[in-house]
Amino acid sequence: MIDRMERETERLNALIGQLLMLSNLESGGSKPTFALIEFNRLVEEVVADAQIEATERKCSIVVVSTRVCYVEGNPELLRRAVENVVRNAVRYTREGTSVEVTLEPVNEFRRDLALLKIRDHGNGIPDTEFRKIFMPFYTIADARDRQAGGIGLGLAIADRALRMHEGSTRAYNSEEGGLVIELRVPLAPEES
């Protein structure tokens, strides 16, 4: 009974932390401190941390490729954004499959960006839900998300954090199956 109470207390603390972060991001509260970040290193650290959770779920995380990408941003917000997307992918990928992570610099519409793609091997989502999944408290299948522990805040936080960095998020189903989430962050001027 005590163990269960401790787990529930941890979940409530995590929920409160996520609500406070989302509230701060949406209110445009105090602007976070930005610094030069080696984004590829941050992504690799998040992947290494999430690998334990992936192993417990009988799947893995594979870094397909990463290229050196420097961005100007808040390390904590960017880490949280990447972590939320990676953990979601681990949560929904099928047992025995891998979450695939790719990071590369790209030029889109005359903007130099770090493009991070995170692909799971789950069921994907209906085409009508792609933008909605980034809304606070929005879940596609309530029963599935409750069972997996999701309440619809992780992707909303990721989206708000990316927008705060003048970046963007995008979701689509992979032709080979599974969901792909893309995070775009402007490269630091030295990387352009």
N, C-alpha and C positions, 0 to 999 in steps of 0.2 A: 504494500500500500504506500509506503514512504517513497519507494522508487518511482512509482507512478506519479505521485504528487510532485516529485522533483522534476520529472519529465514534463509534466503539464506546466509547472512554473517556468521552466526553460522555454517552452513554446510561447507562453504568454509574454515573457521578457523579449523574445525575438520579435513577436508581433508588435509590441509596443515600440520597439526600436525601428521597425519598418514603417509603422504609422508616422512616427515623428520625422523620419527621414523624408517620406513622401510629402508630408505636410510642409516641411521646410523647402523642399524642391518646388512645390507648387505655389507657395506663397512668395517665392522670389526673395526669401529672407536674406540674411547676410551672404554676400558673395564669397564662396570658398576661395582659399588661397590656391593659386595655380603655380605649377613648377614644370620644368622640363622632365618628361618621363620617358624612359625606354619602354615603350608599350609592349614590345614583344617579350621582354623579361617579366612584366606584370602578368601577361597572359600565361606564360609558362609556369609562373608561381601558382596561379589560380588552378591551372590544370593539375599540377602536382598535388595540391591540397584536396582537390575533388576526386582524385584517383582512389582514395581510401573509400569514399562513399560509393564510387562506381564498383569497386571490388566487392563490397557488401551486397550490391544489387546484381552481382554476377554479370557485369558488363565492363567495358573499359573506355578510356579516353585516349584517342590517338591524335597526336599533333601531326597532321598531314604535311604542313609546311609553315614555317614562320620566317619572315624577313625582318631585318632590323627596321623599326619604325619609331621615331621620336615624335611625341605629341606634347602639346602644352596643355596641362590640365591639373585637376585635383586627383592625386593618387587614390585617396579613399573612395571617392565617388566612382571613378573608373573601375577600380577593383570590385566594388559592390555591383556595378552594372554587369561586368564580365562574369563574376561569380554567380549572379542570379540566373543568367542565361545558361551557363554551363551546368549548374545544378538542376535547372529545369530539364535540360536535355538528358542528363543522367537519370532523372526521375521517370522520363517517358520513353526512353529507348528500350527496346526489347532485350530480354535476358540473352546473353551470348553474343550481343552485337557491340559495336563501338560507337561512341560519340566522336565525330570528326571535327577537328579544329584547324582552320586555315587563316593565316594572317599575311597580308601583302599590301604594299603601297600601290595605289591606283590614282589615275587622274580622271575625274568625272566632271563634266561641265566646267572645265578650267579650274577645278579645285583639286589639290593634292590631298589625298585622304589615306588613312590606315583603314583597310577593309578587313574586318574580322568576321568569318563565317563559322557558325557552330551548327552542325547537323546531327540530329538524332536519327535513330532507326525505329521510330515509333509508328503510330498510325497516321500521323499528319493531322491536319485540321481542315474543316470545310473552308472553301475559298472566301466565303462571306465573313469569316472571323479574323482575317489577317490583321486588320487595324484594331479591332475590338480587344484583342488579347493584351494590348498595351494600356488599356484603361484600368484604373484602380478597381479592385474587387471583382473584375470580370473573369469568370471561369466558363469554360466551354461545357464541361460535364461535371456538375456539382459533386456527384457521387465519386467520380474518379479523382477529382482534385482533393476532396476531403480525405479519401483513402490514402492518397499520396502525400497529404499534408499541406497542399497549396491552398491559398486563399485569394489569389489574384493580385498580389502586391509586387512580386519580384520583377515581372516584365514592365510594370508601370514605373517602378523605380529606375530600371535600366533606361527606359525611354526618356524620362525626365532628366536623368543624369547626362545622357548623350546630347539632348537638346541644350542643356546648360553649357555644353562644350561646343556648341554650334555644329553638332553632328546629328546623326539620325539612326533610326532602327527600321528594319524591314523584315517581314516574315513571308515565307512561301513554302509550298510543298516541293520536295525534291522529286524529279522524274523517276528516280530509283526507289522512292519511298522515304518516308520520314519528313520531319519539319526542319527547315533551315532558318536560322535567325541571323541577320546581318547587322553588325554594328559598324557605323562609319564615324571616324573621328578625324578632324583636320590634322594633317601633319604639321609639326613645328616648322617655322620658316626656314630653318637651316636644312630641313629634310626636303623642302620643295624643289 
